[in-house]
Amino acid sequence: MSINNNQLGLYTDFYELTMAQGYFDGGKKNQQVTFDYFFRDNPYKGGFTVFAGLQDFVDLLADFSFSQSDIDYLSTQGFSSEFLKYLESFQFKGSILSVKEGEIVFPNEPLMSIKGNIIECQLIESLLLNIINFESLIATKAYRIKLVAGEKSFADFGLRRAHGFGAIHASRAAIIGGASSTSNALAGKLFNIPLSGTMAHSWVQSFNTEMDAFRAFAKTHPNNTTLLVDTYDTLKSGVPNAILVAKEMLAKGQKLNAIRLDSGDLAYLSKKARKMLNEAGLHDVKIIASNQLNEFVIKTLLRDQNAAIDGFGIGTEMVTGKADAALGGVYKLSEIDGEPKMKFSENIEKVTLPGAKQLVRYLDEEGVFFRDGILLENENPEEVDTIYHRIYPVKNTKVTGLKCECLFEEIVTHGVSKLKKQTPLEIHQYLEERAKKLPEEHKRFISPHIYKVGLSNKLMETRNALTNS
């Protein structure tokens, strides 16, 4: 199987195409619409989400078109020749407003506003949801790990456990969330991510003795040697042999970087290994741990058991987003030709907000995040004095006089990207700056405080008028 990476028009759900032909046949192709992207619940029962995937989405959007092979294939699926002729020259020509990548965001607030004709906005839905939902899920997971790891580094070791080619985007999102490096060489090249990696047990087993394996690796990588010490017996063999190799390296003016523990009681073994290294005068040799780690395991290792671990390699749980399979982001129509639209539901949580909107963040007197406000696009945030709970408007907050930030910026104009390219590490730095302004009660893992998001009075009146019409 091969995929033409330059034309991605078929990277969509079939029903997007069937609706698109319906719009085309029904004379709706020039209708101007607005769609909103938002999600309904934070992943991991947490108090926040990290918005990620924006640059990848914009880059892929530029390639969202149909090759002749795509057109030929669709002709076998019942589409009309007139509609297929339209698709031959298809390219997204609309505009997109979005919060910045790396922003701290919350449920039920619009994070992206997509504007254009109804066909182009409909066709790109699946691409947007596929990229933004997944990378936001992984970036959030990685930042939760960062919160407990603190100054200790952790690397993405997840390629072999990731979901197919999703590993590429997972590695990028992990760096946005706080990972310092990746084992994924292709992701390293594509996104300018630092690479890291040591050895597998197969390396040690391929030599006659563990000592031979360690010496050979140190000879090949004298400036970046990390030795895996648990192939046979960590404390009786692995660590003692690593100490001997470390001293041999010192005699040559070289330095052993670290040892890695990949099994067993990591807290117990790390403390024993640290004592052995220190007694040998190898205070600078670090201890790296791997083996099915997540934020909860790391928290108990460091804070409850005082493990002597300097860094972590994290695979399965980070790049798959365990224990949440997906972020439930949705893409909903909110306006047609300037007329507000909304989705009704017997479940009030699923009633959508009408009209083109903006997202405003209010800061308290200390400059930390206080409330987010959803306003109609044409409202002046400085003239909004109160924001209301979206379901129970008797719950409301006065925001008069508070400093506010408009979180949307136009990133695509008439199909042309205006987004400044950043590396994942640069986006992580933005995340760190924003996270400093998020109160600590929203960062805890157990029963985090719910961040308040409210509606302006005009938006609430617009919704109520449509509900009662």
N, C-alpha and C positions, 0 to 999 in steps of 0.2 A: 504493500500500500504506500502511495506517495500523496502528499498534499501540496497543492500549489499555494504557497504562502503569500502570494502577491494579490490574490483575488479571493475574498472571504465571504462573498454573498450568500453562499449556502451554509455559513456558520450561523444558522438560525433555526428556530422551530418551524415545522411545516405549516402550522396554522398562521404564522405571521405572513407567509406567502399566500395562503388561501384568502386571508382577510385583505391583503394588498390588492389581489386581483379584484376582489369585491369592491374595494374603494375605487379602483380604476374603472371597472365596468359601470359603477353607479355614479360616475361623474364627480367623485369626491377628491380626486387626486390633488386639487389645488387648495383644499381646505387647510387653513393654518391652525395648528394645534399646539398645546403644551402638555407634556407628560412630566410627572414627578417620579423621582426615585427616592424611596425611603425603606426602612425596615421597622418591624413591629416590636421586636424583643432583642435585648442585648444577649450575645452568646455567653455560655458558661455560667448563666445566672449572675452575671456581673453587673457592674454599675456604669459601664461605658463601653464604647466601641471605637476602634481605630479605623478611620476611613482610608482605604488603600485600593490600588489598582487603577487609579485615574490615568497615569501616563501610559500604561499598557493598553487601556481601553482606547485612548485617543490615537495611539499609534496604529492599532488594529483597525480602527474606524476609517483611517485614511486608505486602507486596503479593502474596504467593504464594497466590492463590485462583483460583477458576474462575467466569467470567462465564456468563450463560445462553448466550451465543454459543459459548463454549468447550464447554459441555455438549452443545449441539446438534451441534457438530462431532464430538465424541467418540462421539455416538450413531451416527454414520455409519461409525465405525471398529471396530465389533463389540463394544463394551462393553455390559454388562448395565444395565438400567434401575435395578436396586438399587444397583449400584456408583456409577452416575452420580448417584443421589440422595445418596449419601454425599459425593461430591465437591462438591455444591452448597453445602455449609456447611463445606468444608474450610478449615482454617487451621492453621499450625504451632503446636502448643501444648507442644512439648518444651523442653528446656534445652540450652544450648551453653556449653561451657568452651573457652577459647582463650588462646593466648599473645597479647600485646599487638601491635597493628599497629605496624610499624616495628622489631620485634624481629629480632635476628640469629639465624638458625636453621640447622639442619643436617639432612642426610639421615637417613631412617629413624627419626625421632623423632616422636611424635604432637604435632601442633600445634593440633588442634581435637578435641574430644570431643563428639559429638552424641548426645543422649539423648531418647527419646520412644517412641511406639508405632512399630511396624515400618513402617507405611504412610507416616506423615509423615516419618520419617527417610529412607525410600527415595526419596520423591518430590522431596526438595530436593537430592539428590546432585548432579545436573548443574548446577544453579544455583551451588552452592558451588564446584564444581571449575572452572566457567567463569570465575568472578570471581576467586577466590583464586589459581588457577594463573597467569592472565594478569597480574594486577597485581603479583604477586610476581616474575614474570619481568622485567617492565619496571622495577620499583623496583630490582631487583638490577643491571640493566644501568646504570641512571642512577647508582647509587652507585659502581659501578666507574669511571664517567666522573668522578664527584666525587673519587675517590681520586687521579686523575692531574691533574685540573684544579686541585685545591687551593683557594686563595683566589680564583681566577679564576671568574667566573660563567659559567653556560651556560643557554641557554633551550631549551625544547621548541618546535621548528619542524615537528613531524611530522604535523600534521593531514592534509595532502594525500597523504601516503604511508602513512597508517595503514590498518588493515583495517576499513573501514566505520565503524560507530558505536563500534567498539572504541577509536577515537581519544579518546573522552571519558574512558574509564577509563585509557587510556595516559597522558594528560596529567596526571591525578591521581597516578598511580603515579610518573611522572617527577619530580614535585615532592617526593614522599615520598623518592625516592632522592637528591635533591640539586639538581635544576634550580631556577633562581631565578624563572622565569616561563614563560608559555606563549603561543604565538600563537593558540591555540584559544579564541576568544571565548566559546563556550558553556561550555567547561570552566571558564574564568575565572569566569563568573557562578555556575555550579553549586557550585563548590568554593572560592570566594573566593581564587582564584589570581591573582597579579599578571600583567597582560598586557604583551606586548612585540611589536614589529613595526616594520619600517622601510619599505621600498618594493621593488617588483619592477623588473626591467629594462624592463618595459612602460611604467612611469611615465617613465623617462628617454627611451625611444624615442618617447613620445607628444608630446614637445616638439621644437621646431626644433633646439635645441642642448642639450647636457648642462648648460651653465651655466643656461639658462632653467629646466630641470627642477629643478636644485638650489635655485635662488632661490625658485621657486614652493613647493617643499616646505618650505623654511625659513620662508617667510612663513606658511604654513598651520599649521606645528607649531614655533613659535619656542622652546618650552620643552622639546622632545623631538625633536631633529633628528639622525637618523643617515642618512648619505648612502651609497648603493651606488655604488662607484667603478670597477667593472670592466665596465661595459656596452660601452665602446669600447676604451680603452687605459688601463690602471690608472695607470701611472706618468707617461705623457705627457699624459694628459687628466684622468682621474678624480680623482687626488689633487691636482694643481694647481688644478683648478676647485673642489674641496672647500675648499682652503686660502683661495682668494679669497672664497668664501661665508662661511667661518668668520670672516674679518677683517671682512666687512661686518656680520655678526651682532654681533661685539664692539663695533663702532662704535654699534650700537643698544642696547647693554647686554645683549645676548643671548649665548648660547654654543652652539657646535656640540658635540653630545654625543659622536658617534663617526662613523667611516667603517666600511663593511663590505666585506670581500673575499669573493667567492663563487666564485672560479675561479683557476686558475693555481697556481704554486708559492707556497703560502701563507707558508712560512717566508721565502723570498727577498723576496716582495712586502711582507710585513709589516715586515721590517727596513728596506727602502728607504723605505716609506711613513712609518715612524717617524722616520727621519732627516730626511725632508722636512718633516714636521709640526714637529719640534723646531727645525729651522733657521728655521721661520716663527714661532717663539715659541709654538706650540700644543701645549705639553707635556701639557695636560690632555685633549686630544682622544683618545679611546680608539680602538682598532682591534679590530673584531669580525670573526670568521671563520666561514664556513659552507662547505658543499659536501662531502657524504658523509663526515662525521666520525664517529669512534668512539673508544673509549678508547685503542686502540693508536696511531691517528694522532695524537691529542692528546698522548699520551706522547712520541712521537718529535718532534713539533713543539716542545714545551716543554723537554724534558730533553735531547734529542740535538741539536736545531738552534737552540735559544735564540730561537725565533720571538718577535717583538715583538707578541704577541696578548694582548689584555686580557679577551676573552670569546668565547664560542662560541654558535652557533645549530646545534642538532643535530636532525636529522629522522629519516630512514628507519631507521637502525640502532638508534636508541633506542626508538622507538615500536613497532617490529616485533619487538624482541628479537633481532635478528640477532646471532650466527649460529645461535641456537637457536630452533626454531619454537615450542616450548612447554615449560613446566615440567611434568614428568611426575608431578604430584600425584595421589594415589589416595585412595579412600574405601572403607574396609573394615570389615565387621562384626566386632565383637570380643566381644560379650556378648548373650545373650538371657535375659531373666528372671533375671538374676544369675548365669547359667552361662557361663563363659568359652568363647569360640569362636575358632577360628583357621583360616586357609586354608593348606592343604598344597600343596607344589609340588616337582617334581623339581629345580627350581632353588632352592637354599636361600636365595638372596637374596630370593625372592618369598614365602617363608613368613612369615605375619603373626604379630603378637604378640597373645595372648589377653587378655581381661578389660578392665575399665575401668581406665584408667591415669592417672598424673600425670607431669609433666615437671619435673625439678629440675635447676638449674644450680649446679655447685660452683665456687667461686672460690678461687684460690690465696692465699698469704699477702700478695701485693701487690694483691689485689682484682680480678685479671683473670680472664677466663673460663678454666677449667681442664678440666672435663669436664661432660657432661650425663648425667643418670641417668634412665632410664625405670623407674618404680616402679608397683606396683599402687596403685589409688586409695586403699585403706584403710591403706597403710603410712605410718609416721611417718618422714620423711626423716632425722631426727636419729638414728634407730636403725639406719640402713643403714650398714654399715661398709665394704662393698666393692661395686663395680659391675663387671660382666663383659662382655666382648666378645660380641655377639649370636650370632656364628658360632663363634668360637674362645674358649671360656670360660677357657682356660688363660691368656689375656691378660686381666688384671684390674687394677684400681686401688683402693687403699685411700683412702677418703674420710672416714674418721673424723676428727672435729675440724675439718673444713673448713667454712667458711661456705657456706650454700646458699640459693638462691632458688627458691621454687615459682613456675613460670612461668605456670601456668593461673589464669585468673580467670573467674568465671561472667558471661557477657555477655548471655545470654538465659535468663530463668527463666519457665517455663510460657508460653512464647510472647511474653513481654514483654521488650523490650530494656532492658538496664541499662547499655549502652555509652555512655560519655560522648563526645559529639561533639567532634571535633577537626578543625582544618583540616589539609590536607596539609603545610603548613609546620610546624605544631606537631608532627605525627607525625615529620617529618624531624628536628626537634630531639631527639626521643627516640632516633631511630636514631643520631644523632651521639654522644649520650651513651653508648649501648650499644657503639658501634663503638670508642670509646676503650678499652674493656675487652677487645677482641679482639686477641690477639697479632698482630704484624705479619706473621708467617710465614703466617698464614691469608689475608692480603689480597693476596699477590703473585699475578700472573697466570699465571706459568709454574710448574707443579708445586707448587701451594700445599700447605702442611702440612695433613694430614687431622685435623680436629677429632674427638676421641674421644667417642663416645656409648655408654654401657653400660647393662646391665640389672641390676636388683636380683636377689638370690638367689631371693626368693620368686616374682618374675615368671619367672625362668628355670626354676624348679621346676614352675610351673604349665604353662609351654610344654612342658617335657619330659614331664610326666604325660599331657598330651593327645596328644603325639607317640607315646607308647608304649602308649596305650590301644587 
